[in-house]
Amino acid sequence: MKNKVVELLKWLPSEGEDIEIDWPKVHKSIGVDHTNWLITQPKEKCQLVLLRNDMYCQLAAEFYDDAALINYHLMWAK
């Protein structure tokens, strides 16, 4: 399986900003249960990643296992 990335939150960073995840904003956006589920998954199945390019920062879930991705979509479909 190729890695599958699911975007959770995207924001414009301030100039010169150290990248810090605003966990209260994440919890408000996707929910505490959703966040906790992602954090407790085995790292060989999925993990949270922080991506940054010139325009924005992005918190995403990166999946390495088909079954974990299917389970994710069944539990947290929007």
C-alpha positions in Angstrom: 0.0 0.0 0.0 1.2 3.5 -0.7 1.0 5.9 2.2 -2.4 7.6 2.4 -2.6 11.0 3.9 -5.8 12.4 5.5 -5.7 16.1 6.2 -7.0 17.0 9.7 -6.3 20.7 10.0 -4.5 23.4 7.9 -3.5 26.9 8.9 -1.4 29.8 7.7 1.7 30.2 9.8 2.9 33.6 11.1 6.1 34.8 9.6 9.0 33.3 11.5 6.6 31.2 13.6 8.0 28.1 15.3 5.7 25.3 14.3 3.5 24.4 17.2 0.4 22.4 17.1 -2.6 24.2 18.7 -4.1 21.1 20.4 -7.2 22.9 21.7 -7.9 24.0 18.1 -7.3 20.4 16.9 -9.7 19.1 19.5 -12.3 21.7 18.6 -12.0 20.9 14.9 -11.9 17.1 14.9 -12.8 16.1 18.5 -10.9 14.7 21.5 -12.0 11.1 20.8 -10.8 11.4 17.2 -7.4 12.8 18.3 -6.9 10.2 21.0 -7.8 7.4 18.6 -5.1 8.6 16.1 -2.5 9.1 18.8 -3.0 5.6 20.3 -2.7 3.7 17.0 0.4 1.6 16.5 3.1 3.6 14.6 3.4 0.9 11.9 -0.2 1.4 11.0 -0.6 5.2 11.2 0.7 8.3 12.8 0.2 12.0 13.0 2.5 14.1 10.8 3.1 17.8 10.6 3.7 19.1 7.1 4.8 22.6 6.1 5.4 24.3 2.8 5.8 28.0 2.0 2.1 28.7 2.2 0.7 26.7 5.1 1.1 24.2 7.9 -0.9 21.0 7.9 -1.6 18.4 10.5 -2.4 15.1 8.9 -2.8 11.4 9.6 -0.6 9.2 7.5 -1.7 5.6 7.1 0.5 2.6 6.2 -2.0 -0.2 6.6 -5.2 -0.7 4.5 -7.2 -2.1 7.4 -6.3 0.8 9.6 -7.4 3.3 6.9 -10.7 1.4 6.3 -11.3 1.4 10.1 -10.5 5.1 10.3 -13.0 5.9 7.6 -15.7 3.8 9.2 -15.2 5.5 12.6 -14.6 9.1 11.5 -16.3 9.6 8.2 -17.4 13.2 7.7 
